[in-house]
Amino acid sequence: MRNILMTVMMLVVVIVLFNTIIAQDTTGTKSQITTQGTSANTRIGQLVP
């Protein structure tokens, strides 16, 4: 019983950490990667061959 409780609590912690670090709307890692990717695409598009 204790093992199941610990497993469930660890899963909850992982889900909360994922939501606060990765999936946050404006400051999450996902949005930062999207912003940097867009910036890099713009810079590459502005290169003159």
C-alpha positions in Angstrom: 0.0 0.0 0.0 2.8 2.4 0.9 4.5 1.7 -2.5 1.4 2.5 -4.4 1.0 5.8 -2.5 4.6 6.8 -3.1 4.2 6.0 -6.8 1.1 8.1 -7.1 2.7 11.0 -5.2 5.7 10.9 -7.5 3.5 10.9 -10.6 1.7 13.9 -9.3 5.0 15.7 -8.6 6.2 14.9 -12.1 3.0 16.2 -13.7 3.1 19.5 -11.7 6.8 20.0 -12.6 6.1 19.4 -16.2 3.2 21.9 -16.3 5.2 24.6 -14.5 8.5 24.2 -16.3 7.7 22.9 -19.8 4.1 23.7 -20.7 3.7 27.2 -19.1 2.2 29.6 -21.7 4.6 32.5 -21.7 7.7 31.5 -19.9 7.8 27.8 -20.4 10.5 25.9 -22.2 8.1 25.1 -25.1 7.3 28.8 -25.7 11.0 29.8 -25.5 12.0 27.1 -28.0 9.2 28.3 -30.3 10.3 31.9 -30.0 14.0 31.1 -30.7 13.0 28.9 -33.6 10.9 31.7 -35.2 13.8 34.1 -34.6 16.3 31.8 -36.3 14.0 31.2 -39.2 13.6 34.9 -39.7 17.3 35.5 -39.6 17.9 32.6 -42.1 15.2 34.0 -44.4 16.9 37.4 -44.4 20.3 36.0 -45.6 21.1 37.1 -49.1 22.5 34.3 -51.3 
